[in-house]
Amino acid sequence: MRIKEGFVLRTICGQSVVSGEGSANVNFSKLVSLNDSAAYLFKEVQGKEFTPESLAALLLKEYEVDEATALKDAAALCATWKEIGLVEGE
């Protein structure tokens, strides 16, 4: 999967948010708030293909977390991003 074109990570009032820009995202009328680890992952994979496993590997590299927790959290994040239309592909 990959993040759809036109989604941009910004910092607004100290909070990381993703917004849709351009005509392709005209119907995406919300801001998606990301915590620090989700913002880190968004930055690392923007413009690249990724899987829950590759996100988990990034979490393991950056944070002190066990592999099972990293994979569970990465899979949940991917599912959420899919549900809200932020990513495309499997």
C-alpha positions as protocol buffer text, in pm:
chain_id: "A"
residue {
  index: 1
  type: MET
  ca { x: 0 y: 0 z: 0 }
}
residue {
  index: 2
  type: ARG
  ca { x: 101 y: 363 z: -25 }
}
residue {
  index: 3
  type: ILE
  ca { x: -23 y: 701 z: 90 }
}
residue {
  index: 4
  type: LYS
  ca { x: -243 y: 856 z: -178 }
}
residue {
  index: 5
  type: GLU
  ca { x: -108 y: 1154 z: -370 }
}
residue {
  index: 6
  type: GLY
  ca { x: -210 y: 1493 z: -239 }
}
residue {
  index: 7
  type: PHE
  ca { x: -201 y: 1420 z: 133 }
}
residue {
  index: 8
  type: VAL
  ca { x: 31 y: 1650 z: 326 }
}
residue {
  index: 9
  type: LEU
  ca { x: 159 y: 1634 z: 683 }
}
residue {
  index: 10
  type: ARG
  ca { x: 158 y: 1970 z: 858 }
}
residue {
  index: 11
  type: THR
  ca { x: 205 y: 2097 z: 1211 }
}
residue {
  index: 12
  type: ILE
  ca { x: -82 y: 2315 z: 1332 }
}
residue {
  index: 13
  type: CYS
  ca { x: -65 y: 2458 z: 1684 }
}
residue {
  index: 14
  type: GLY
  ca { x: 194 y: 2197 z: 1774 }
}
residue {
  index: 15
  type: GLN
  ca { x: -19 y: 1906 z: 1649 }
}
residue {
  index: 16
  type: SER
  ca { x: 72 y: 1689 z: 1348 }
}
residue {
  index: 17
  type: VAL
  ca { x: -219 y: 1670 z: 1104 }
}
residue {
  index: 18
  type: VAL
  ca { x: -269 y: 1531 z: 755 }
}
residue {
  index: 19
  type: SER
  ca { x: -486 y: 1718 z: 509 }
}
residue {
  index: 20
  type: GLY
  ca { x: -586 y: 1650 z: 151 }
}
residue {
  index: 21
  type: GLU
  ca { x: -486 y: 1896 z: -118 }
}
residue {
  index: 22
  type: GLY
  ca { x: -573 y: 1926 z: -485 }
}
residue {
  index: 23
  type: SER
  ca { x: -871 y: 1828 z: -694 }
}
residue {
  index: 24
  type: ALA
  ca { x: -817 y: 1455 z: -638 }
}
residue {
  index: 25
  type: ASN
  ca { x: -894 y: 1504 z: -268 }
}
residue {
  index: 26
  type: VAL
  ca { x: -1172 y: 1761 z: -299 }
}
residue {
  index: 27
  type: ASN
  ca { x: -1414 y: 1532 z: -113 }
}
residue {
  index: 28
  type: PHE
  ca { x: -1169 y: 1469 z: 173 }
}
residue {
  index: 29
  type: SER
  ca { x: -1284 y: 1748 z: 401 }
}
residue {
  index: 30
  type: LYS
  ca { x: -1122 y: 1651 z: 729 }
}
residue {
  index: 31
  type: LEU
  ca { x: -793 y: 1686 z: 908 }
}
residue {
  index: 32
  type: VAL
  ca { x: -640 y: 1367 z: 1043 }
}
residue {
  index: 33
  type: SER
  ca { x: -456 y: 1416 z: 1372 }
}
residue {
  index: 34
  type: LEU
  ca { x: -147 y: 1198 z: 1419 }
}
residue {
  index: 35
  type: ASN
  ca { x: 47 y: 1126 z: 1735 }
}
residue {
  index: 36
  type: ASP
  ca { x: 428 y: 1149 z: 1722 }
}
residue {
  index: 37
  type: SER
  ca { x: 487 y: 787 z: 1619 }
}
residue {
  index: 38
  type: ALA
  ca { x: 218 y: 795 z: 1346 }
}
residue {
  index: 39
  type: ALA
  ca { x: 361 y: 1123 z: 1214 }
}
residue {
  index: 40
  type: TYR
  ca { x: 709 y: 965 z: 1209 }
}
residue {
  index: 41
  type: LEU
  ca { x: 575 y: 670 z: 1010 }
}
residue {
  index: 42
  type: PHE
  ca { x: 384 y: 897 z: 770 }
}
residue {
  index: 43
  type: LYS
  ca { x: 703 y: 1094 z: 695 }
}
residue {
  index: 44
  type: GLU
  ca { x: 909 y: 778 z: 649 }
}
residue {
  index: 45
  type: VAL
  ca { x: 672 y: 611 z: 401 }
}
residue {
  index: 46
  type: GLN
  ca { x: 530 y: 906 z: 207 }
}
residue {
  index: 47
  type: GLY
  ca { x: 586 y: 836 z: -161 }
}
residue {
  index: 48
  type: LYS
  ca { x: 689 y: 473 z: -94 }
}
residue {
  index: 49
  type: GLU
  ca { x: 522 y: 134 z: -84 }
}
residue {
  index: 50
  type: PHE
  ca { x: 482 y: -8 z: 266 }
}
residue {
  index: 51
  type: THR
  ca { x: 329 y: -293 z: 461 }
}
residue {
  index: 52
  type: PRO
  ca { x: 238 y: -335 z: 828 }
}
residue {
  index: 53
  type: GLU
  ca { x: 562 y: -532 z: 863 }
}
residue {
  index: 54
  type: SER
  ca { x: 773 y: -249 z: 719 }
}
residue {
  index: 55
  type: LEU
  ca { x: 600 y: 2 z: 949 }
}
residue {
  index: 56
  type: ALA
  ca { x: 671 y: -229 z: 1244 }
}
residue {
  index: 57
  type: ALA
  ca { x: 1038 y: -241 z: 1144 }
}
residue {
  index: 58
  type: LEU
  ca { x: 1048 y: 140 z: 1147 }
}
residue {
  index: 59
  type: LEU
  ca { x: 889 y: 145 z: 1493 }
}
residue {
  index: 60
  type: LEU
  ca { x: 1147 y: -105 z: 1620 }
}
residue {
  index: 61
  type: LYS
  ca { x: 1428 y: 111 z: 1480 }
}
residue {
  index: 62
  type: GLU
  ca { x: 1299 y: 434 z: 1637 }
}
residue {
  index: 63
  type: TYR
  ca { x: 1129 y: 328 z: 1962 }
}
residue {
  index: 64
  type: GLU
  ca { x: 1190 y: 88 z: 2248 }
}
residue {
  index: 65
  type: VAL
  ca { x: 903 y: -150 z: 2178 }
}
residue {
  index: 66
  type: ASP
  ca { x: 879 y: -526 z: 2137 }
}
residue {
  index: 67
  type: GLU
  ca { x: 817 y: -678 z: 1795 }
}
residue {
  index: 68
  type: ALA
  ca { x: 467 y: -808 z: 1870 }
}
residue {
  index: 69
  type: THR
  ca { x: 348 y: -468 z: 1993 }
}
residue {
  index: 70
  type: ALA
  ca { x: 508 y: -289 z: 1697 }
}
residue {
  index: 71
  type: LEU
  ca { x: 337 y: -521 z: 1448 }
}
residue {
  index: 72
  type: LYS
  ca { x: 0 y: -496 z: 1624 }
}
residue {
  index: 73
  type: ASP
  ca { x: 18 y: -116 z: 1632 }
}
residue {
  index: 74
  type: ALA
  ca { x: 139 y: -93 z: 1270 }
}
residue {
  index: 75
  type: ALA
  ca { x: -143 y: -319 z: 1149 }
}
residue {
  index: 76
  type: ALA
  ca { x: -399 y: -111 z: 1338 }
}
residue {
  index: 77
  type: LEU
  ca { x: -259 y: 210 z: 1190 }
}
residue {
  index: 78
  type: CYS
  ca { x: -273 y: 66 z: 837 }
}
residue {
  index: 79
  type: ALA
  ca { x: -633 y: -42 z: 892 }
}
residue {
  index: 80
  type: THR
  ca { x: -728 y: 306 z: 1015 }
}
residue {
  index: 81
  type: TRP
  ca { x: -551 y: 479 z: 726 }
}
residue {
  index: 82
  type: LYS
  ca { x: -734 y: 247 z: 481 }
}
residue {
  index: 83
  type: GLU
  ca { x: -1069 y: 307 z: 649 }
}
residue {
  index: 84
  type: ILE
  ca { x: -1041 y: 686 z: 621 }
}
residue {
  index: 85
  type: GLY
  ca { x: -911 y: 676 z: 262 }
}
residue {
  index: 86
  type: LEU
  ca { x: -556 y: 793 z: 326 }
}
residue {
  index: 87
  type: VAL
  ca { x: -389 y: 497 z: 153 }
}
residue {
  index: 88
  type: GLU
  ca { x: -438 y: 291 z: -160 }
}
residue {
  index: 89
  type: GLY
  ca { x: -343 y: -64 z: -246 }
}
residue {
  index: 90
  type: GLU
  ca { x: -310 y: -368 z: -28 }
}
